[in-house]
Amino acid sequence: MRLDQFVVQERPRLSRSFAVKLIEEGQVKVNGQTQKAGYKIRASDTVEINFDEAELDVIPDIDLPILYEDDDVIVINKPTGVISHARGRYWDEASVASFVRKRVAEMEGERAGIVHRLDRATSGVMICAKNPAALSMLQKQFSQRKTKKSYIAIVKGEMDPPAALIDMPIERNPKLPSTFRVGPNGKSAQTQYETLEHKNGYSLLELKPETGRTHQLRVHLLKQGHPIVGDALYKGEPAERLFLHAHKLEITIPKNSERVTFEAPLPDVFEDLMSA
């Protein structure tokens, strides 16, 4: 048995990724020595796990910018670096889910109130539900593609043509399972893009995904030869952050069944990069 598997077996509350984190931090020792997560446990080994599980229940407070709130929904402007929800059953990291948890009613769990998600590195509009009825109504719109989403991204170089529809299926990359790629066995994926500005060797793009595949925008732009600036996972030019921002979300909210467009202002760093 691998060492990380053994840790999870002994501490069932821990996720595998959390166990790996403990091992890498030297909190798990085999015969008094640190080992890698893939170390194979022997029958004669003595394993010491130095971790207090009470720490798992302490999630740091987080304060997020609120764009709109009523009795049914809360819309936030998620900063880059903030995760949408916990990655495992227990994870001591502040997230959008932990922020909205005290506002939700009749819903439990690490993902209570979460309607959709944004990648950790992506900033922008994110809508959450405050009760089960609102959650069902909003999720149905996403699944039936009745929402309209608009993103802003910066890429290196100039898109050719300046506006087009990218229609390429996306599949998981077997060589690196945490990533995706364009491939014939993938799920259908379409992205509309338009160049808003080209200056100083960079292009400011508006992206409108017609489907919602994981990493869709990032994979499609990589395939066009113009990965998003700051996208370390998909060969983007190194930068202080991923230059991808969920700018607008059009959706029908429970209150009076009103169709509303929520907008998160573009971070200043986008203009700074285009003007540099």
N, C-alpha and C positions, 0 to 999 in steps of 0.2 A: 504494500500500500504506500502511495505517495505521502509525504509529510503533510501537505495541505489537506489531503483527504482525511488523514488521521485526526488533524485538528478539528475539522468539521464534525467528524464522528464523535469526538470527545466533548465538543461544545456545539450542540445542534442549533443553537440560536445564531451562530455565525454563518455568514455566506462564505462561499469559497474565496471570493475576491478579498473579503476582509481577513480571512485566514492567511492568504498570501501576503497581505499587508503586514500582519503581525510577524510573520516569518522574516520578511525583508527588513523589518525594524529591529530584529534581534530579540523579539519577545518570546520566541519559541526556541528552545535549545534541546539538542539531542546529545545525551551523555556529556552535558555541560558545554557543548560547542554549538555555534550557529551553523545552520545548513540551508541549502536552497529548498524551495517549495517542492521540487521534483525528487528530493532525496527519498530513497526507498527504505522504509522502516524494516528493521530486523527484529526478530523475536527477543533478542537480548538487549535491545535499546531501551534507554530510559528517556522519556520525553517530558520536558517541563514547559507548561504553557503559562506564561506570566501575564495574565490579563484578568481584570475584574469586570465581569459581565454587567455589573450595575452601571458601568460607564456607557453602555449601549443605549440606555434610556434617557441620556442627557443630550438633547439636540440644541445647539446654540441658536439664539434668537437671530432673526434676519428681518430687515426692513426693506421692502420693495416699493418702487414707485407705483401708485395706483392711478390708472387712467379713467376708470369708471367703476361704480359699485351701486347695486341695488339689493333688494331682498333675495334675488335669485342668482345673480352672477357677480363676479369681480374680475376686472380686466387689469392686468399689470403690464408694465414695461420691463420685461426681464433683462437684467444686465448680463453681459457676457461673463462666463465663469460660474454662473449659478446653474445647478442641475435642476431639471424639472421635477423629478421625484426620486425617492430612494432607489438604489440599485439592487438591494437585497432585502430580505425580510427585516433585517436590522442594520441600520447604517447611521452613524452619528454625524451626519452632515446636513447643514441647513439647505433647504430646497424651496422651490415654489410651493410644493405640497405641504411642507412644514409651516410655511407662512400662512397659507389659507386654512390650515386645519382647524384653528380656533374659530373660524367663521362659518364652517360647514355644519349642517344638522342632519342627523339620521344617516350618516355615512362614516364608515370606519376603515382603517387600513392606511398603509403608507401612501396610497395614491388617491385618497379621498378628495373629491373635488376636481381632479385632473381630467380635463376633456381631451386635450391633445398635448403634444410635447414639442419643445424646441431643443436642439442639441445644446449641450453645455456651452459651447463656444459662440452660439448664435444669440443675439440680443433681439428684443422687440416684443410685439404684441402677443399676449397669451391670455386666453379667456378661461376662467375656472367656474365651476358650478358650486352653489352653496346648499343645494338639496337634491335628492334623487330625481325628482321630476325635471328639474333644469338640466341635470347631467344627461338624462336620457334624450331630451329634446336637442341639446347641443351636439352630443355625440352622433346622433342620427344624421344631422346635417353634414358633419364631416364624412361619415361613411358613405352618404349618398352624393357627395361632391356638390352640395348646395351652398357651400361657403366660397368666398372669393378671397384669395390671399395674394399679397404683393410683397415682394422682398426687394431690398436694395443690396447690391454687391459691387465690389471693386475687383477688377481683374487686370493683369498686366497685358499690355498690347491692345490691339484693336480687333473687335469681332468682325468677321466677314461671313455673311452679310451683317450689317449693323442691327438688323432685327429679323427674327425667324422663330419657327417652332422646332424644338428638338424633340424628336419622337424616337426614343431608344429604350429597349427593355433593360431593367436593372436586376442583377442577381448578386448574391453574396459571393465574395472573393474567396475561393477555397484555400488560396495560398496565404491569405491573411484574413481570417474569419471575422475580425472586428470591422472590416471594410466591405465596400460593395464596388461593383464594376458594371459596365455595359456588357451584356452577354445574351446569346440567343435563347438561353433557358430562363431568362429573367422575367419579371412581371412588367406588364406594359407601363410606360412612364412618359409623360409629355410635359414639357416646360416651354412656355412662351418667354422670349427675352427681347428687350429693346435697349439700345444704347442711348442713354440720356446725355452723356457727355464723354468726350475723349480729350484728355489733356495730360501733358507731361509724361506720356508713355503709359498712362492708365486709362481704363474705361469704367465709367459708372453705369451700371446696368440695373434695369428694372426687370425682375423675374416673376412670372406668374405661373406657378405649378398647377397643372390641371389634374394631377394625381399626387398622392402623398407618400411616396416611397422613402424609406430611410436613406438619408444623405443624397436625395435625388438631385438637388441643385448642384451640390458639390461634385457629384459624379458626372453629371451632364456637362458641366463647364470644363472639367478635366478632359473629357473626351473631345471637346472642341479645341483643346490645346491652350486653354486659358483658365487654369485653376484659380480659385478665389485667393486673393492675397491673404497671407496669414494661415492658410490651410495646410498645416504640417502633415495631416493624414493623407492629403491628396496632392502633394507636390506643389503647393502654393508658395509664392515668394515669402520668405520669413518676415514677420511683422509682429507688432505688439499684441495683436488680437486677430481673430478671424473677421474679415471684413464682409460679414453677411448679417443683415438686419431685417427682421420681420416688420415691415413698415406699416402695412394696413391689413385689416381683417374685416370683411363684410359678412355679417351673420344675422339671423333673426333671433332676438332674445325673447324670453318668456313674457316680459312686461309688455302688455298690449300687443304681443306678437309683432313687435316692431322690427323692421329691417334697419340695422345700424352699421356704420363703418367706423371702426376704432383705428386710430392712428398713433403710432409711437414716433416721436421726433427722431430724425436721423442724428446719431451721435456726432459730436463735433470732430472726432478723429477722422471721419469720412471726408469732410471738407478739407481738413488739414492735409490729408494724404494727397487729394486731388490738386491742391494748391502748392504743394511742397516744391 
